[in-house]
Amino acid sequence: MRIKIGKLVNFHGVRGEVKILSDSDFLEERFAAGNTVEVAGDVLTIESYRTHKNFHMLKFEGVSNMNDILHLKGADVFIEENNEDIVLDENEYHVSDIVGLTVINLDDNTELGKISEVMFTGANDVWVIEGEREYLIPYIEQVVKTVDIERGIVEITPLEGLLD
């Protein structure tokens, strides 16, 4: 499954290193040398990765001049998520396992819709629910009570005003 993990916001120096702004998780694994990312339709192999200030710095194989990738500035960065590569802790899930699950409101036992997207905000993930309307549900203990991937459901108890 292809997921957005950041945005190429600028360049660092003239040798083709790029600045990525990202609040995604597992970036050490996702940006490891040898992995590929897709930026504006270009598939690029990561040569090196480091952090600098609040940015993730990537150098791509075969790119030795920023002019080679100038057209990528401002584009979103995507990866193909490979579930086998990332070990999860308890209550952590792969985006591909969450998208498509049906969300049930335990307060009145109604179906709100299906999870269409996961947004990485830094503090906590936010699940986008598409139903009669769009809902933004924070993935926090106070709201999300049960995630049952086998049954295909997520049960929530919304905080006051969350569904208004």
C-alpha positions in Angstrom: 0.0 0.0 0.0 1.4 3.4 -1.0 1.3 5.9 1.9 2.4 9.6 2.2 5.2 10.1 4.6 6.3 13.6 4.0 6.9 16.5 1.7 10.1 17.5 -0.1 10.4 21.1 1.0 13.8 22.2 0.0 17.4 21.4 -0.9 20.5 21.4 1.2 23.6 22.4 -0.6 24.1 21.9 -4.4 25.0 18.2 -4.4 21.4 16.9 -4.4 20.6 16.4 -0.7 16.9 17.2 0.0 15.0 18.3 3.1 11.9 16.3 3.9 9.3 17.6 6.4 7.6 14.6 8.0 5.6 13.7 11.1 5.4 10.1 10.0 6.5 7.2 12.2 9.2 4.6 11.7 11.3 7.0 9.7 14.7 5.4 10.6 13.4 2.2 8.9 11.6 3.9 6.1 14.5 6.2 5.1 17.2 3.5 5.5 19.8 3.4 2.7 18.6 1.2 -0.2 14.9 1.8 0.3 12.9 3.6 -2.4 10.5 6.5 -2.2 8.3 8.0 -4.9 8.3 11.8 -5.4 6.2 13.4 -8.2 6.1 10.1 -10.1 9.9 9.6 -9.8 11.1 6.5 -7.9 14.3 7.3 -6.1 16.6 5.0 -4.1 17.9 6.4 -0.8 21.7 6.6 -0.6 21.9 8.1 2.9 19.7 9.5 5.6 20.3 11.9 8.5 18.4 14.4 10.6 19.3 18.1 10.7 17.3 20.5 12.9 13.6 19.5 12.3 14.2 18.1 8.8 14.9 14.6 7.5 17.8 14.9 5.0 18.0 12.4 2.1 20.5 11.8 -0.5 19.4 9.7 -3.5 21.5 7.4 -5.6 22.5 8.8 -8.9 21.7 12.4 -7.9 24.8 14.5 -7.6 23.4 17.9 -8.5 20.3 19.7 -7.1 19.3 20.7 -10.6 18.6 17.0 -11.3 15.8 17.1 -8.8 14.7 20.7 -8.8 11.4 19.8 -10.3 10.5 17.8 -7.1 10.4 20.7 -4.7 7.1 20.9 -2.9 6.0 17.4 -3.9 4.7 14.8 -1.5 6.9 11.8 -0.6 5.4 8.3 -0.7 6.6 4.8 0.1 5.2 1.3 -0.5 4.6 0.1 3.0 6.0 -3.4 3.6 4.4 -4.8 6.7 7.1 -7.4 7.3 9.9 -4.9 7.7 8.5 -3.0 10.7 8.0 -4.7 14.1 5.0 -3.2 16.0 4.4 -2.8 19.7 1.1 -3.5 21.4 -1.7 -1.2 20.1 0.4 -0.2 17.0 -1.0 -1.0 13.5 0.1 -0.8 9.9 -1.8 1.8 8.0 -2.8 -0.9 5.5 -4.4 -2.8 8.3 -6.4 0.2 9.6 -7.7 1.7 6.3 -11.0 0.2 5.4 -12.1 -0.8 8.9 -15.6 0.1 10.0 -16.0 2.5 12.9 -18.8 2.0 15.5 -19.8 4.6 18.0 -20.4 2.7 21.3 -22.5 5.5 22.7 -25.4 4.7 20.4 -24.1 1.6 18.6 -24.2 3.4 15.2 -21.8 2.9 12.3 -19.9 6.1 11.5 -18.2 4.9 8.3 -14.9 3.5 7.2 -11.4 4.6 7.9 -10.1 6.1 4.6 -6.8 7.6 5.7 -4.4 8.0 8.6 -2.8 11.4 9.2 0.4 11.6 11.2 0.3 14.7 13.3 3.2 14.2 15.6 1.3 14.1 18.9 -1.0 11.2 17.9 -2.3 9.7 14.7 -5.7 10.9 13.4 -8.0 8.6 11.5 -10.2 10.0 8.8 -13.6 8.4 8.7 -15.7 8.6 5.6 -19.4 8.0 6.1 -22.5 10.3 5.9 -19.9 12.9 6.5 -16.2 13.0 7.3 -15.0 12.6 10.9 -11.5 13.1 12.3 -10.9 10.6 15.1 -7.7 10.9 17.2 -6.1 7.5 17.9 -6.0 8.0 21.7 -6.9 5.6 24.5 -9.8 7.8 25.7 -11.5 7.5 22.2 -10.5 4.3 20.5 -11.7 1.4 22.7 -11.3 -1.6 20.4 -9.4 -2.3 17.2 -10.4 -5.7 15.8 -8.7 -6.2 12.5 -10.0 -9.8 12.1 -13.6 -8.6 12.4 -12.9 -5.4 10.5 -14.2 -3.0 13.1 -13.0 -0.2 15.4 -15.1 0.7 18.4 -14.9 4.3 19.8 -16.4 6.3 22.6 -16.2 9.9 21.3 -15.2 12.8 23.5 -17.9 15.4 23.9 -18.2 17.5 20.7 -16.0 15.2 18.6 -18.7 14.2 16.2 -20.5 17.5 16.0 
